[in-house]
Amino acid sequence: MSDLLGVAITGVSGRMGQMLVESVHASETATLVGALERPDHPWVGQDLGCVMQKSETGLIVQDKAENVFAHADVVIDVTSPAATVAFAKQAAQTGTAHVIGTRGLSDEDLAAVAKAAEKR
Protein backbone atom coordinates (compact mmCIF):
# COMPACT_ATOMS: atom_id res chain seq x y z
CA MET A 1 0.00 0.00 0.00
CA SER A 2 1.33 3.39 -1.03
CA ASP A 3 1.47 6.38 1.28
CA LEU A 4 1.18 8.66 -1.75
CA LEU A 5 -2.06 10.53 -2.38
CA GLY A 6 -3.65 9.24 -5.59
CA VAL A 7 -4.65 12.25 -7.70
CA ALA A 8 -6.76 12.34 -10.86
CA ILE A 9 -7.22 15.43 -13.01
CA THR A 10 -10.21 16.27 -15.19
CA GLY A 11 -9.76 18.60 -18.14
CA VAL A 12 -6.22 17.36 -18.35
CA SER A 13 -5.49 18.81 -21.81
CA GLY A 14 -6.18 22.41 -20.81
CA ARG A 15 -3.59 24.88 -19.59
CA MET A 16 -4.53 24.39 -15.93
CA GLY A 17 -4.86 20.63 -16.34
CA GLN A 18 -1.36 20.35 -17.77
CA MET A 19 0.05 22.58 -15.04
CA LEU A 20 -1.58 20.35 -12.42
CA VAL A 21 -0.10 17.25 -14.07
CA GLU A 22 3.36 18.80 -13.83
CA SER A 23 2.77 19.76 -10.18
CA VAL A 24 1.64 16.25 -9.22
CA HIS A 25 4.61 14.72 -11.06
CA ALA A 26 6.95 17.00 -9.07
CA SER A 27 5.30 16.11 -5.75
CA GLU A 28 6.89 13.77 -3.26
CA THR A 29 3.54 13.11 -1.55
CA ALA A 30 1.19 12.53 -4.48
CA THR A 31 1.04 10.44 -7.61
CA LEU A 32 -1.07 10.85 -10.73
CA VAL A 33 -3.50 7.93 -11.02
CA GLY A 34 -5.96 9.27 -13.58
CA ALA A 35 -6.42 11.72 -16.42
CA LEU A 36 -9.84 12.57 -17.82
CA GLU A 37 -11.05 14.35 -20.94
CA ARG A 38 -14.40 14.66 -22.74
CA PRO A 39 -15.32 11.66 -24.92
CA ASP A 40 -14.64 13.33 -28.28
CA HIS A 41 -11.23 14.71 -27.31
CA PRO A 42 -8.23 13.50 -29.38
CA TRP A 43 -6.19 12.77 -26.23
CA VAL A 44 -8.59 10.03 -25.12
CA GLY A 45 -6.94 6.62 -25.40
CA GLN A 46 -3.47 8.15 -25.67
CA ASP A 47 -0.56 8.00 -23.24
CA LEU A 48 -0.66 11.22 -21.19
CA GLY A 49 3.09 11.78 -21.35
CA CYS A 50 3.16 11.37 -25.12
CA VAL A 51 0.32 13.82 -25.79
CA MET A 52 1.96 16.34 -23.47
CA GLN A 53 5.12 15.87 -25.55
CA LYS A 54 7.02 14.37 -22.63
CA SER A 55 8.21 10.82 -22.09
CA GLU A 56 5.72 7.95 -22.05
CA THR A 57 4.06 7.48 -18.65
CA GLY A 58 1.82 4.45 -19.14
CA LEU A 59 -1.14 6.53 -17.92
CA ILE A 60 -3.85 6.53 -20.58
CA VAL A 61 -6.23 9.50 -20.86
CA GLN A 62 -9.76 8.27 -20.12
CA ASP A 63 -13.21 9.57 -21.03
CA LYS A 64 -15.28 7.77 -18.40
CA ALA A 65 -15.34 9.44 -15.00
CA GLU A 66 -16.25 6.23 -13.17
CA ASN A 67 -13.01 4.59 -14.36
CA VAL A 68 -10.90 7.50 -13.12
CA PHE A 69 -12.69 8.37 -9.87
CA ALA A 70 -12.64 4.78 -8.62
CA HIS A 71 -8.83 4.77 -8.48
CA ALA A 72 -8.26 8.23 -6.99
CA ASP A 73 -8.17 9.59 -3.47
CA VAL A 74 -8.86 13.06 -4.85
CA VAL A 75 -9.97 14.46 -8.20
CA ILE A 76 -8.95 17.97 -9.20
CA ASP A 77 -11.56 19.32 -11.58
CA VAL A 78 -10.74 22.12 -14.04
CA THR A 79 -13.47 21.70 -16.62
CA SER A 80 -16.79 23.38 -17.41
CA PRO A 81 -19.69 24.09 -15.04
CA ALA A 82 -21.88 21.34 -16.53
CA ALA A 83 -19.08 18.79 -16.31
CA THR A 84 -18.28 19.85 -12.74
CA VAL A 85 -21.87 19.22 -11.64
CA ALA A 86 -21.73 15.72 -13.18
CA PHE A 87 -18.33 15.09 -11.57
CA ALA A 88 -19.68 16.14 -8.17
CA LYS A 89 -22.29 13.41 -8.47
CA GLN A 90 -19.64 10.87 -9.50
CA ALA A 91 -17.40 11.89 -6.60
CA ALA A 92 -20.28 11.41 -4.18
CA GLN A 93 -20.96 7.92 -5.58
CA THR A 94 -17.33 6.81 -5.26
CA GLY A 95 -16.53 8.69 -2.05
CA THR A 96 -13.72 10.52 -3.81
CA ALA A 97 -12.65 13.98 -2.63
CA HIS A 98 -13.52 16.53 -5.32
CA VAL A 99 -11.48 19.74 -5.57
CA ILE A 100 -13.17 22.20 -7.92
CA GLY A 101 -11.13 24.73 -9.86
CA THR A 102 -13.77 25.33 -12.50
CA ARG A 103 -14.69 28.95 -13.16
CA GLY A 104 -18.11 30.33 -14.02
CA LEU A 105 -20.29 28.18 -11.80
CA SER A 106 -23.76 29.70 -11.41
CA ASP A 107 -25.73 29.69 -8.17
CA GLU A 108 -27.73 26.81 -9.65
CA ASP A 109 -24.52 24.87 -10.39
CA LEU A 110 -23.23 25.49 -6.88
CA ALA A 111 -26.51 24.27 -5.41
CA ALA A 112 -26.30 21.09 -7.49
CA VAL A 113 -22.70 20.49 -6.36
CA ALA A 114 -23.71 21.03 -2.73
CA LYS A 115 -26.63 18.63 -3.10
CA ALA A 116 -24.32 15.97 -4.57
CA ALA A 117 -21.86 16.45 -1.71
CA GLU A 118 -24.65 15.92 0.83
CA LYS A 119 -25.20 12.43 -0.61
CA ARG A 120 -21.61 11.53 0.13
C-alpha positions in Angstrom: 0.0 0.0 0.0 1.3 3.4 -1.0 1.5 6.4 1.3 1.2 8.7 -1.7 -2.1 10.5 -2.4 -3.7 9.2 -5.6 -4.6 12.3 -7.7 -6.8 12.3 -10.9 -7.2 15.4 -13.0 -10.2 16.3 -15.2 -9.8 18.6 -18.1 -6.2 17.4 -18.4 -5.5 18.8 -21.8 -6.2 22.4 -20.8 -3.6 24.9 -19.6 -4.5 24.4 -15.9 -4.9 20.6 -16.3 -1.4 20.3 -17.8 0.1 22.6 -15.0 -1.6 20.3 -12.4 -0.1 17.2 -14.1 3.4 18.8 -13.8 2.8 19.8 -10.2 1.6 16.3 -9.2 4.6 14.7 -11.1 6.9 17.0 -9.1 5.3 16.1 -5.8 6.9 13.8 -3.3 3.5 13.1 -1.5 1.2 12.5 -4.5 1.0 10.4 -7.6 -1.1 10.8 -10.7 -3.5 7.9 -11.0 -6.0 9.3 -13.6 -6.4 11.7 -16.4 -9.8 12.6 -17.8 -11.1 14.4 -20.9 -14.4 14.7 -22.7 -15.3 11.7 -24.9 -14.6 13.3 -28.3 -11.2 14.7 -27.3 -8.2 13.5 -29.4 -6.2 12.8 -26.2 -8.6 10.0 -25.1 -6.9 6.6 -25.4 -3.5 8.1 -25.7 -0.6 8.0 -23.2 -0.7 11.2 -21.2 3.1 11.8 -21.4 3.2 11.4 -25.1 0.3 13.8 -25.8 2.0 16.3 -23.5 5.1 15.9 -25.5 7.0 14.4 -22.6 8.2 10.8 -22.1 5.7 7.9 -22.1 4.1 7.5 -18.7 1.8 4.5 -19.1 -1.1 6.5 -17.9 -3.9 6.5 -20.6 -6.2 9.5 -20.9 -9.8 8.3 -20.1 -13.2 9.6 -21.0 -15.3 7.8 -18.4 -15.3 9.4 -15.0 -16.3 6.2 -13.2 -13.0 4.6 -14.4 -10.9 7.5 -13.1 -12.7 8.4 -9.9 -12.6 4.8 -8.6 -8.8 4.8 -8.5 -8.3 8.2 -7.0 -8.2 9.6 -3.5 -8.9 13.1 -4.8 -10.0 14.5 -8.2 -9.0 18.0 -9.2 -11.6 19.3 -11.6 -10.7 22.1 -14.0 -13.5 21.7 -16.6 -16.8 23.4 -17.4 -19.7 24.1 -15.0 -21.9 21.3 -16.5 -19.1 18.8 -16.3 -18.3 19.9 -12.7 -21.9 19.2 -11.6 -21.7 15.7 -13.2 -18.3 15.1 -11.6 -19.7 16.1 -8.2 -22.3 13.4 -8.5 -19.6 10.9 -9.5 -17.4 11.9 -6.6 -20.3 11.4 -4.2 -21.0 7.9 -5.6 -17.3 6.8 -5.3 -16.5 8.7 -2.0 -13.7 10.5 -3.8 -12.7 14.0 -2.6 -13.5 16.5 -5.3 -11.5 19.7 -5.6 -13.2 22.2 -7.9 -11.1 24.7 -9.9 -13.8 25.3 -12.5 -14.7 29.0 -13.2 -18.1 30.3 -14.0 -20.3 28.2 -11.8 -23.8 29.7 -11.4 -25.7 29.7 -8.2 -27.7 26.8 -9.6 -24.5 24.9 -10.4 -23.2 25.5 -6.9 -26.5 24.3 -5.4 -26.3 21.1 -7.5 -22.7 20.5 -6.4 -23.7 21.0 -2.7 -26.6 18.6 -3.1 -24.3 16.0 -4.6 -21.9 16.5 -1.7 -24.6 15.9 0.8 -25.2 12.4 -0.6 -21.6 11.5 0.1 
